[in-house]
Amino acid sequence: MNKKVKALKKAMNKALHDSHSRLLDNALNQRVEVTDVAKLREMYPDFTDLQITRMARLNHKINVANDFLIEEQSAWLDPSSRPAGGIPYDSELFAERTFDVDSEETLIKSQQVDIDDK
């Protein structure tokens, strides 16, 4: 039984290492998203200014998340490269947004419940 446990642990450790290596390779091969508003406007001339600015913000988040993934996977694969204070994380960039409750939406949902009950 002991040999089976050792073999299983070895296979699991190899699979885990391979998984982190694959994540790192995929993150390194990810193309950098365009965040410059002027370039985005050239690429998508039919988009409105609001759509362009939202796309620029989203692309920035994608780039930051990918950079974080690269640093995290690199540090996992080589623990000696991990910074003493940990990898900096911009929590404000990924904070969950809250929205005001829409009274019309609430009314529609309550009416829908009434319809479903009939």
GIQUICOR-V141672 format. One record per pair of residues at least 12 apart in sequence whose C-alpha atoms are under 10 Angstrom apart, sorted by the first residue. I is the first residue (numbers start at 1). GAP is how many residues later the second one is. If there is no record, write none. Layout:
[[I;GAP] [I;GAP]]
//
This chain:
[[17;56] [17;59] [17;60] [18;59] [19;54] [20;52] [20;53] [20;54] [20;56] [20;57] [21;52] [21;53] [21;55] [21;56] [22;51] [23;46] [23;47] [23;50] [23;51] [24;42] [24;45] [24;46] [24;47] [24;48] [24;49] [24;50] [24;52] [24;53] [25;45] [25;48] [25;49] [26;40] [26;43] [26;44] [27;38] [27;39] [27;40] [27;41] [27;42] [27;43] [27;44] [27;46] [28;38] [28;39] [28;41] [28;42] [30;33] [30;36] [30;37] [31;32] [31;35] [32;27] [32;28] [32;30] [32;31] [32;32] [32;34] [32;35] [33;22] [33;23] [33;25] [33;26] [33;27] [33;28] [33;29] [33;30] [34;21] [34;22] [34;23] [34;24] [34;25] [34;26] [34;29] [35;17] [35;18] [35;19] [35;20] [35;21] [35;22] [35;23] [35;24] [35;25] [35;26] [35;27] [35;28] [36;16] [36;17] [36;19] [36;20] [36;21] [36;23] [36;24] [37;12] [37;15] [37;16] [37;17] [37;18] [37;19] [37;20] [38;14] [38;18] [39;13] [39;17] [40;12] [40;13] [40;15] [40;16] [41;12] [57;36] [60;33] [61;29] [61;32] [61;33] [64;25] [64;26] [64;29] [64;30] [65;24] [65;25] [65;28] [65;29] [68;19] [68;20] [68;21] [68;22] [71;12] [71;16] [71;17] [72;14] [72;15] [75;12]]
//
